[in-house]
Amino acid sequence: MLNRLNIEQLDDQQRVAVESEAAPLCILAGPGSGKTRVLAHRIARRVEDASADPRHVLALTFTRQAANQLKDRLSRMGIRDLGSVGTFHAIALAQVTQYRADAGRRAPIVLGNRRSVITELLGSNSALRSAQVTAEIDWAKAQRLEPDEYRHGAGRRRVGDRHAKLVADIFARFNEYKKRRGILDFDDLLEECTRLLISENSFRNAQQWIFRHLFVDEFQDLNSSQFELLQAWLGDRKDLCVVGDGDQAIYGWNGADVQYLNDFRIFFPDAEVIKLDNNYRSSPEIVRAANAVIGKTQMGIERESAATKITSAGYKNEEEEALGIAHHLRSVREPETSWSRYAVLTRTNGQLLTIAKHLEIQKIPYRLRGSNELLKLPQVNNIIDQLATSGASFSTTLSDLLTDFTFGPEAQFLEIAQQYNNEEQYPDGSSFRQWLKTLRPTDYSDSSERVELSTFHAAKGLEWPHVIIAGVEEGLVPLNNDDEEEKRLFYVAISRAERQLFLTWAEERTVSGRTKQRNKSPWLSLIQTTTVRPSAPSKERVSGYLRKARLATRIDLDSSSQERLNVLNDWRLKTARHRKIEPSSLIPDNTLRAIAITKPSSLEELAIVLGQSLERVKKTGPEILSVINGQT
């Protein structure tokens, strides 16, 4: 019976975890140890031997992608009639919505953009930024603290007395804002669901009858609100299996408490704990690098590693670093290899946008993960409006839009909309807006051929053969203090790589409009790397090319340069006529001559000759390069 589940393909540790009869059960699973595989096999094994009814399974994950991966695995094993697999927030929203529907009340309205509300409440003269206040309110809510409790307790220790008073005031006003309008924010869903389970006997009995077998992934990321909700779902039963890794506990700043995992036997005295510490993902070199950062010595599985390479490079600034990353991707990509095998990871969202700009210039397809920027884009909001207001059905409108957009942020967002369309029985624009508000940044993904751009946080749970970690310097790695969570975060980033790892840093970086000198991260000294020569143009190359461009205005043209100038002149004349402007207004004569002589081969070199920013050159630059190369 178990052979159908390929139990024989599991290692000894995995097999013990799958076949254990213990309840509750805690599985400690390190990076690359096959935790999703084990979790899926354990559910399937329970179904096979009739110790669990698939219709009564509740599997909790932290992202929709993880939920979909688990469902796909179980489906391939023949387990399709599952009770519910999803995130804490999605399950809570569904249950609260059902409770209100049964009571003849409207579904909960979820507040989407909390930041804008908090910004408005703060005003323009605040000593703290809205992002800081939002983060503190999130932390306080995760700890189940009221505004006064935050102000007089943990808040004073975290941000000081004056700032704690400000945060507590905004916290209280934010709560009043939601109450006055009858809306819930993201985390209110958890509290509302917990309250109903505790206070409404019939609702609790119904939910506990529906969900009898509980499974939780990434247990180290639970905060107190999620743990209390889990306890309310579980009640006095013991049918609970959790999977987690304390070394990947990276959400302490947001209220997550790794002690729920570390002290699992205290919370559940009858529990059994099983460890999975063999790494099947990464080469020994990468495992050693990751372990060195957090001071671990275990190696896991020794694998063939002839192709393994850990390299590093330093750049003058973040622009050259981003261009160097683009060049590196071009140089290491193997023929006929999908771009989706490559990822660039950064500590902050801001770094991703600089890298994305240079990948776009170099015509390297990419997608952003771990950033809320996608939903802020005007073109994305236009699509949301079309989906919500179209006279046609949601599915029809979505199909039309998928045909119209095949690349860029619009296409990325439409694949998210496709997820909603597949999940909902009766999709419509209004419920789609509410569904979007429950998304986490890590849910913004697709399966197309693009380089992944991700923050360290959003990369957890994912893997790629080739990983680039950018900004490995003081002030980013670690971001603030040299604390244990920052080390674990870097550990998570390194352990995403399977075969190749490239680490980069910048000697100076512009932060909040000010250029600051930077030093390599002290943690780089813990990793054995081969330093490579930067592939992006240095300042010396830039200045040299600029001198060449300036000299071009004073030298005679050879035949090939003259021919290029003639072609460029023709192009300039036609373009100017089309735009109804003077040719010299488009590009001055001397500059056109310099382009003909220097023959720039990239947008970066063309920007130097034109004396313009890369962003501006992107408008006409590709066309000029095509003219130079005789393509148009």
BELKAPE-V781553 format. One record per helix or strand of 2 or more residues. SS is the DSSP state (H for helix, E for strand). FROM is the first residue (numbers start at 1). TO is the last residue. If there is no record, write none. Layout:
SS&FROM&TO / SS&FROM&TO
This chain:
H&2&5 / H&7&9 / H&12&19 / E&25&29 / H&35&48 / H&54&56 / E&57&61 / H&64&76 / E&84&87 / H&88&102 / E&109&110 / H&114&122 / H&130&142 / H&147&152 / H&154&159 / H&161&181 / E&183&184 / H&188&199 / H&201&210 / E&213&216 / H&219&221 / H&224&234 / E&240&244 / H&246&248 / H&252&254 / H&259&262 / H&264&267 / E&272&276 / H&284&294 / E&309&315 / H&318&332 / H&339&341 / E&342&346 / H&349&361 / E&366&369 / H&373&376 / H&378&389 / H&394&404 / H&409&423 / H&429&436 / H&441&443 / E&451&455 / H&456&459 / E&464&469 / H&484&494 / E&497&506 / E&508&511 / E&514&517 / H&522&526 / E&530&531 / H&539&554 / H&559&579 / H&583&586 / H&589&598 / H&603&610 / H&614&628
